[in-house]
Amino acid sequence: MSKYASHYETHRPFVKRVTGPLFLVFALFYLCFHAVSGERGLFAWFSENRKLETLKAELAEVAARRQALDRKVKGLSDNSLDLDLLDEQARRELGMAGKGETVYFTDGR
């Protein structure tokens, strides 16, 4: 047996003993890293939840504005005409006013 073959045989059990656990550690590190910071990891999940909350708040705001517009449209429809609302819209949009009336425009609509 040559000098190199005996050296290989004495160190081979150490390599076999270390290779398996070392591979397992690297595999676990790889999986944990991607579970946390991957495209579908925890950081992405938290980011998507923040976006979802922002969009829900925006949706609630838009829904409230839509309901206000729906009430205004219903008040101006032929079936249930609200004369005060019609008068207010005519003054605001068309600049109409009666003789001797003073109209003050405010920013609040």
Rosetta silent file (secondary structure, phi, psi, omega in degrees, C-alpha in Angstrom):
SEQUENCE: MSKYASHYETHRPFVKRVTGPLFLVFALFYLCFHAVSGERGLFAWFSENRKLETLKAELAEVAARRQALDRKVKGLSDNSLDLDLLDEQARRELGMAGKGETVYFTDGR
SCORE:     score description
SCORE:     0.000 S_00000001
   1 L     0.000  138.398 -176.687    0.000    0.000    0.000 S_00000001
   2 L   -82.112  171.128 -178.310    1.318    3.407   -0.937 S_00000001
   3 H   -65.065  -38.854 -178.579    1.834    6.321    1.344 S_00000001
   4 H   -72.701  -35.150  179.706   -1.115    8.260   -0.153 S_00000001
   5 H   -66.264  -38.836  179.020   -3.521    5.364    0.037 S_00000001
   6 H   -69.571  -35.258  177.400   -2.897    4.916    3.757 S_00000001
   7 H   -65.573  -41.414  178.824   -3.391    8.666    4.333 S_00000001
   8 H   -64.142  -41.399 -178.385   -6.682    8.540    2.412 S_00000001
   9 H   -68.266  -32.682 -179.503   -7.901    5.553    4.395 S_00000001
  10 H   -76.192  -29.554 -178.283   -7.135    7.199    7.731 S_00000001
  11 H   -95.477  -12.132 -178.402   -8.970   10.440    6.846 S_00000001
  12 H   -61.142  -43.591  178.825  -11.894    8.935    5.002 S_00000001
  13 H   -60.536  -34.927  177.797  -13.962    8.186    8.134 S_00000001
  14 H   -65.079  -42.583  179.657  -13.586   11.855    9.189 S_00000001
  15 H   -65.173  -42.556  178.287  -14.827   13.042    5.799 S_00000001
  16 H   -65.152  -36.955 -178.389  -17.757   10.632    5.923 S_00000001
  17 H   -69.362  -33.173 -174.354  -18.555   11.724    9.462 S_00000001
  18 H   -92.224  -29.959 -173.469  -18.548   15.444    8.598 S_00000001
  19 H   -62.724  -46.392 -177.916  -20.097   15.448    5.103 S_00000001
  20 H   -61.373  -55.859  179.381  -23.615   14.362    6.096 S_00000001
  21 H   -64.147  -35.107  178.695  -24.180   16.843    8.924 S_00000001
  22 H   -64.678  -42.552  176.528  -22.456   19.626    6.983 S_00000001
  23 H   -62.179  -41.533  179.051  -24.759   19.032    4.019 S_00000001
  24 H   -63.612  -41.052  178.405  -27.752   19.030    6.380 S_00000001
  25 H   -63.654  -45.467  178.732  -26.669   22.349    7.934 S_00000001
  26 H   -63.728  -40.170  178.851  -26.261   23.953    4.514 S_00000001
  27 H   -64.768  -43.130  178.093  -29.638   22.613    3.366 S_00000001
  28 H   -65.157  -41.343  177.546  -31.372   23.941    6.489 S_00000001
  29 H   -60.897  -44.840  179.930  -29.667   27.320    6.127 S_00000001
  30 H   -60.577  -47.478 -178.764  -30.751   27.516    2.477 S_00000001
  31 H   -66.694  -41.947  178.919  -34.361   26.633    3.280 S_00000001
  32 H   -66.525  -39.888  179.205  -34.558   28.988    6.266 S_00000001
  33 H   -60.266  -46.726 -179.165  -33.013   31.841    4.298 S_00000001
  34 H   -74.745  -25.094  175.679  -35.558   31.509    1.522 S_00000001
  35 H   -69.633  -28.735 -179.172  -38.422   31.010    3.974 S_00000001
  36 H   -90.731  -48.400 -170.233  -37.586   34.377    5.505 S_00000001
  37 H  -115.250   11.189 -179.245  -36.392   36.502    2.621 S_00000001
  38 L   -76.653 -177.531 -179.774  -37.577   34.757   -0.503 S_00000001
  39 L   -60.645  -30.638  178.739  -40.201   35.864   -2.969 S_00000001
  40 L  -119.148   27.533 -177.369  -42.846   34.186   -0.812 S_00000001
  41 L   -83.692 -172.156 -177.253  -41.024   34.526    2.503 S_00000001
  42 H   -65.700  -40.459  179.658  -41.966   36.226    5.733 S_00000001
  43 H   -62.293  -42.524  177.911  -40.671   39.651    4.684 S_00000001
  44 H   -65.393  -37.379  179.256  -42.762   39.516    1.503 S_00000001
  45 H   -63.692  -45.207  178.243  -45.770   38.363    3.531 S_00000001
  46 H   -64.026  -39.585  178.594  -45.471   41.324    5.929 S_00000001
  47 H   -63.109  -44.391  179.089  -45.056   43.690    2.986 S_00000001
  48 H   -65.445  -35.862  177.252  -48.149   42.304    1.281 S_00000001
  49 H   -65.713  -38.972  176.817  -50.148   42.618    4.519 S_00000001
  50 H   -63.752  -43.356  177.919  -49.172   46.297    4.790 S_00000001
  51 H   -61.850  -40.899 -179.796  -50.252   46.840    1.177 S_00000001
  52 H   -62.084  -44.005  179.013  -53.519   45.015    1.874 S_00000001
  53 H   -63.575  -40.487  178.033  -54.302   47.237    4.871 S_00000001
  54 H   -63.093  -44.624 -179.920  -53.563   50.355    2.820 S_00000001
  55 H   -67.473  -34.283  176.580  -55.801   49.169   -0.001 S_00000001
  56 H   -65.048  -40.604  178.044  -58.596   48.279    2.443 S_00000001
  57 H   -65.135  -41.166  177.961  -58.469   51.805    3.878 S_00000001
  58 H   -64.535  -40.010  177.970  -58.534   53.253    0.366 S_00000001
  59 H   -62.638  -42.403  179.248  -61.467   51.018   -0.539 S_00000001
  60 H   -63.188  -39.468  178.888  -63.422   52.184    2.511 S_00000001
  61 H   -65.756  -43.776  179.799  -62.771   55.808    1.553 S_00000001
  62 H   -67.085  -37.650  178.546  -63.862   55.260   -2.041 S_00000001
  63 H   -64.568  -38.992  178.549  -66.952   53.351   -0.913 S_00000001
  64 H   -66.102  -41.320  177.547  -67.934   56.234    1.374 S_00000001
  65 H   -64.470  -38.697  179.561  -67.508   58.731   -1.466 S_00000001
  66 H   -65.178  -41.793  178.163  -69.568   56.517   -3.752 S_00000001
  67 H   -62.194  -39.524  178.192  -72.376   56.274   -1.217 S_00000001
  68 H   -64.518  -41.292  177.773  -72.405   60.065   -0.901 S_00000001
  69 H   -67.768  -37.235  176.994  -72.590   60.397   -4.678 S_00000001
  70 H   -61.911  -42.168  177.496  -75.327   57.767   -4.852 S_00000001
  71 H   -63.087  -39.835 -179.479  -77.379   59.722   -2.312 S_00000001
  72 H   -67.038  -42.098  178.801  -76.839   62.895   -4.318 S_00000001
  73 H   -64.945  -41.094  178.808  -77.854   61.187   -7.587 S_00000001
  74 H   -63.000  -36.947  178.775  -80.910   59.694   -5.919 S_00000001
  75 H   -69.147  -23.503 -179.898  -81.856   63.150   -4.673 S_00000001
  76 H   -99.365    1.221 -178.169  -81.648   64.528   -8.212 S_00000001
  77 L   -75.010  164.164 -177.903  -83.495   61.671   -9.928 S_00000001
  78 L   -66.809  -34.080 -175.498  -86.943   62.095  -11.437 S_00000001
  79 L   -70.137  -36.932 -178.518  -88.638   59.737   -8.988 S_00000001
  80 L  -138.336   80.895 -176.074  -87.607   61.567   -5.831 S_00000001
  81 L   -82.017  122.185  176.021  -86.487   65.098   -6.622 S_00000001
  82 L   -95.061  107.606 -173.702  -85.000   66.971   -3.675 S_00000001
  83 H   -65.624  -34.752  177.716  -85.629   70.629   -4.474 S_00000001
  84 H   -64.638  -42.501  178.370  -83.106   71.930   -1.972 S_00000001
  85 H   -65.993  -39.603  177.950  -80.378   69.781   -3.491 S_00000001
  86 H   -63.168  -43.653  178.373  -81.408   70.852   -6.987 S_00000001
  87 H   -62.982  -43.400  179.072  -81.295   74.523   -5.957 S_00000001
  88 H   -62.235  -43.262  179.593  -77.881   74.043   -4.336 S_00000001
  89 H   -66.989  -39.816  179.617  -76.464   72.331   -7.438 S_00000001
  90 H   -63.975  -40.968  178.480  -77.871   74.988   -9.766 S_00000001
  91 H   -66.823  -42.719 -176.202  -76.281   77.730   -7.702 S_00000001
  92 H   -72.075  -51.277 -172.442  -72.954   75.957   -7.428 S_00000001
  93 H   -81.894  -39.010 -175.009  -72.539   74.594  -10.955 S_00000001
  94 H  -101.056   -8.377 -179.988  -74.422   77.149  -13.048 S_00000001
  95 L    69.737   27.651 -177.301  -73.856   80.231  -10.919 S_00000001
  96 L   -86.492  142.987  175.255  -77.584   80.907  -10.761 S_00000001
  97 L  -154.966  154.926  178.873  -79.106   83.129   -8.112 S_00000001
  98 L   -81.949  168.935  178.311  -82.293   85.043   -7.694 S_00000001
  99 L   -65.637  136.172  177.485  -82.636   88.838   -7.727 S_00000001
 100 L    78.515    5.279  179.288  -81.499   90.436   -4.504 S_00000001
 101 L   -96.898  143.369  174.159  -79.750   87.242   -3.287 S_00000001
 102 L  -110.853  126.947 -177.819  -76.171   87.139   -2.148 S_00000001
 103 L  -110.883  128.163  176.742  -74.413   83.840   -2.664 S_00000001
 104 L  -111.877  122.868  178.454  -71.351   82.905   -0.598 S_00000001
 105 L   -95.669  130.927  174.980  -69.297   79.972   -1.868 S_00000001
 106 L  -112.492  163.204 -177.135  -67.385   77.918    0.640 S_00000001
 107 L   -75.273  -27.242 -178.371  -64.784   75.299   -0.075 S_00000001
 108 L   -71.582  122.426  179.197  -66.690   72.495    1.707 S_00000001
 109 L  -103.788    0.000    0.000  -68.824   70.547   -0.730 S_00000001
